[in-house]
Amino acid sequence: HKPSNSDIYTVEMAQFVATFERVAMPAEFSHLFFISGGALAVENALKTAFDWKVRKNIAAGKGEKGYKVIYFREAFHGRTGYTVSMTNTFDPNKTKFFPKFDWYRINNPKITFPLNEENLRKVEEAEKSAIEQIESILSRDADDIAAIIIEPIQGEGGDNHFRGEFFKGLRELADKYDVMLIFDEVQTGVGLTGKFWAYQHFDVIPDIISFGKKTQVCGIMVTSRVDEVKENVFNVPSRINSTWGGNLVDMVRSQRILEIIEEDNLVDNAAKVGEYLLSKLNELGDDFPTLLSNIRGRGLMCAFDLPDTQLRDKLRLKAFEKGLIVLPCGEKSIRFRPPLTCTNEEVDKMAAIMYDCLKELET
């Protein structure tokens, strides 16, 4: 039968946790919690922040408050209770007719590529506007806000990239107004971007990371900032808990996957092959300038835009018919998600198929 992990730790779970700590857990994080499902990882990231903020407010004589979150346009954080309130991507079927919290949504200052002088000017203006909007909210309502949450690259929302300067601005605001900074790395984590975690591309350390998908077992990593409150969720029994605690079978599988990632240097492979993948996509952009734009990527997490949704969907179908699986995201983007084991030769096959598909689409 399926063993529970909530009260008694098995040898297998202990071995997995030791492997995760060695391979996947950066030194700046001191707390770890596992659960099944990426959305539930985000839920528990928020619960950790809520508990921390509310206890701080009570201790300061401000009363029981601290239940709001700042999030971003085109975010996808999940489909469960808290997370559905923050998910706002192109497909309304993911969120419509579900009750939601009225939290603060900020315009996302995403980069348009290539990052030339004009596009840089636009993104800097968008960043300035977003930071000013957040500071305006925090300056009047900081006691009621527990966290700022963002995906380092917004996946479902359109493979939207942000500059490190913007993340530094968020970090400064989180410190100034005493709120948690949460990075949702359910999509970006475990080597896909050429670093084990996407935040490692930037000189910014979040207070909480939520993870899932490639880890098989989902959960959160939290820094010692949570220890500013003695009775935090990691010290008070049953504040966050789960019967299955991430699923023991997934832990056994995940342990071996992490070992292979380490043994075969697959994160380095993702970085190197990712550069090649992006170069091939840029070549396709040169060949089909009226069809492809906003070609972007970090590691193997790459994407491009088509002129509209209909052309995007036609291209995706043509690719599938020729044996190439690509995914849609946002309003008009195609995203690429190769495995960490991907080779340059496999990228060449992809590029050849995509060239044929684009040629057909052009005629």
TITORDO-850625 format. One record per residue (C-alpha): x, y, z. Coordinates in steps of 0.001 Angstrom, whole numbers, padded with zeros to 6 digits, always signed. Each point is the difference from the previous one (the first is absolute). Layout:
BEGIN
XYZ...
END
This chain:
BEGIN
+000000+000000+000000+001002+003659-000200+002021+000959+003106-000702+003301+001728+002837+002427+000703-001657+002381+002450+001012-001525+003339+002592-002746-000499+003028+000431-002246+001101-003032-001981+003587-000812-000923-000893+000659-003644-001320+003463+000809+003122+000822+002011+002200-001095-002900-001980+002154-002404+000162+003062+002259+003772-000420+000364+000378-000222-003781-002254+003001-000601+001957+002065+002505+003311-000918-001631-000995+000386-003651-002856+002494-000067-000052+002148+003138+002158+003147-000068+001774+000960+003221-002104+003130+000476-003101-002106+000747-000443-001604+003406-003510-001483-000029-001578-002592-002289-003575-001267-000350-001369-002578-002443-003506-000496-001344-001660-001467-003099-000738+002546-002738+001521+003289-001099-003109+002025+000843+000078-001369+003537+003659+000958+000184-001014+003587-000778-002891-000234+002482+002429-000937+002763+002430+002729-001030-002841+002459+000539-001046-001607+003290+003589+000291+001218+000003+003701-000878-003476+000646+001453+000893-001665+003304+003281+001944+000204-001589+003368-000756-003067-000389+002221+002064-001135+002991+002296+002998-000522-002964+002347-000070-001519-001492+003143+003333+000259+001828+000246+003662-001044-003488+000740+001323-001472+000490-003472-002569-002766+000261-000763-002985-002193+000761+001198-003503+002346-000936-002851-002157-002077-002321+000625+001682-003363+002420-000698-002849+001496+002020-002853+000219-001970-003268+000392+000697-003719-001948+000134-003219+000288-003169-002154+001039-002067+003023-000813-003675+000359+000362-001283+003562-002534-002844-000020-003685-000865+000052-000619-000548+003728-001462+002240+002716+002558+002766+000454+001765-000510-003319-003026+000397-002262-000308+003556+001330+003389+000825-001540-000188-001991-003234-000989+002275-002898+001235-001434-003286-001427+000136-003537-002409-002957+000370-002926+001084+002226-001138-003599+000511+002702-000432+002624-001553+002521+002379-003499+001173-000979-002947-000656+002329+002274-000756+002966-000055+002356+003015+003186+002004+000444+001712+002226+002528+000201+003664-000932+003776+000310+000184+002301+002486-001733+000859-000742-003645+002922+001909-001519+000810+000464-003695+002889-002299-000900+003009+001845-001486+000943-002788-002396+002826+000337-002498-000616+000102-003749+002941-001494-001886+002426+000858-001444+000874+002265+002899+001083+002899-002202+000049+003645+001014-003702+000548-000692-001149-003180+001767+002297+000739+002930-001524+003447+000358-003502-001486+000003+000776-002668+002589+001756+002503+002259-003112+002197-000115-002201-003018+000762+002239-001011+002907-000087+003511+001427-003793+000046-000237-000332-003424+001656+002362+000870+002851-001812+003300+000581-003348-001809-000014+001228-002566+002544+001555+002640+002249-003201+002027-000081-001929-003058+001200+002562-000924+002648+000321+003547+001309-003675-000001+000977-000702-003707+000643+003290-001723+000914-001331-001428+003264-002683-001904-001892+002334-001433-002678+001938-003192+000677+001809-000593-003284+000940+000981-003520-000073-003050-002279+001399-000350-003516+001210-002654-002432+003624+000732-001062-001255-000772-003511-003771-000080-000425-000642-003294-001784-003698-000478-000681-000466+003765-000276+002251+000196-003066+003608-000883+000899+000437+003547+001236+003504+000988+001094+000986+002692+002496+003232+001849+000631+002109-000558+003089-000322+003696+000782-003742-000467+000465+000482-002908+002387+002435+002134+002008-002695+002652+000229-002460-002571+001351+002568-001202+002529+000570+003541+001235-003740+000606+000410-000486-003318+001806+002744+000930+002459-001157+003599+000440-003633-000871+000706+000541-003311+001820-001685-002377-002441+001189-003350-001339+001327-000302-003564-001163-003289-001541+001340-001405-003257-002261-002622-001567+002481-002361-001683-002407-002851-000704+000716+000412-003732+003441+001596+000022+001748-002205+002551+002296-003033-000217+002407+001030-002716-002324+001005-002818+001422+003530-000231+003647-001098+000204+000194+000537+003764-001560-002353+002514-002375+002805+001007-000822+002950-002235+000521+002532+002802+003710-000917-000108+000311+001952-003266-000671+003169+001989+001660+001604+002996-003169-000422+002059-000943-002580+002631-003731-000508+000627-001313-000864+003464-001981-002975-001307+000209-002173-003105-002853-002261-001042+000997-002931-002197-001565-002939-001847-000273-001690-003408+003586-001170-000681+000578-000662+003701-002812-002623-000094-000553+000897+003673-001254+003548+000470+000558+002383+002877+001667+003140+001296+003427+001148+001145+000110+002871+002482+002833+002176+001298+000706+000797+003641-002092+003156-000351-002956-002059+001169+001852-000477+003316-000578+003667+000803-003190-001491+001426+000785-002713+002541-003342-001786-000329+000115-000258-003798-001565-002777-002077+003140-002137+000252+000061+000118+003810-003694-000399+000817-001297-003549-000670-002706-000440-002643+000095+003598-001239+000879-001369-003432-000329-003738-000501-001171-002658-002430-000873-003667+000440+002166-001052-002913+002592+002749+000462+001040-000145-003643-000558-003734-000726+002709-002509+000886+000012-001637-003452+000667+003406-001571+002824+000526+002478+001743-003220-001018-000317+000948-003667+001051+003597+000637+003087-001079+001917+001273-001957-002984-000841+002843-002399+001946+002463+002158+002949-002392+000128+000010-000286-003804-000221+003785-000389+003043+000272+002257+001982-002909-001498-000578+000992-003629+000367+003777+000497-003393+000534-001592-000370+003576+001222+003177+000923-001891-001361-001883-002998-003213+002033+000143+002034+003212-000017+002168-001033-002956-002698-001602-002132-002340+002842+000939+002381+002490-001607+000000-002111-003149-003789-000311+000047-000411+003763+000258+002457+000517-002868-002012-002374-002220-003235+001790+000886+001631+003304-000912+001037-001511-003341-003626-000961-000591-000927+003574+000881+002409+001260-002651-001529-002390-002550-003603+000909+000868+000033+003608+001264-003690+000572-000756-001052-003032+002055+002341-000164+002988+000775+002714+002532+000966+000480+003649+002344-003012-000089+001151-000610+003537+001451-002545+002336+002043-000818+003055+001572-003423-000093-002438-002450-001568-003018+002128+000946-000527+001657-003391-002885+001517-001936-001016+002199-002912-003097+001914-001075-002197-000327-003082-002060+002904-001380-003229-001282+001603-001638-002895+001843-001341-001656-003151+003399-000203-001711+001566-001228+003231-002516-002827+000250+000445-000930-003684+003759-000216+000466-000361-002136+003088-002282-002437-001849+002337-000207-003005+002924-000728+002319-001950-002737+001762-000894-001622-003324+003728-000125-000817+000922-001536+003350+000992+003113+001948-001816+000804+003241+000007+003665+000995-002300+001793+002404-001968+003244-000190+000213+002707+002622-001363+003487+000367-002000+001482-002854+002228-000913-002950+003181-001712+001213+001526-003420-000620+002141-001308+002855+002699-002646-000088+000608-002328+002948+002661-002569-000985+001267-002469+002618+003229+000785+001839+001657-002781-002028-000683+001799-003303+002844+000013-002550+000993+002374-002802-000949-002712-002497-003534-000105+001391-000173+003783-000223+001016-000261-003671-002865-002447-000628-002415+002386+001679+001253+002936-002058-000351-001941-003261-003588-000979+000800-000871+003510+001112+001524+001439-003183-002248-002231-002120-003055+000936+002056+000707+003715-000280+000585-000337-003741-003441-001589-000358-001539+002678+002186+001595+002716-002118-001503-001226-003283
END
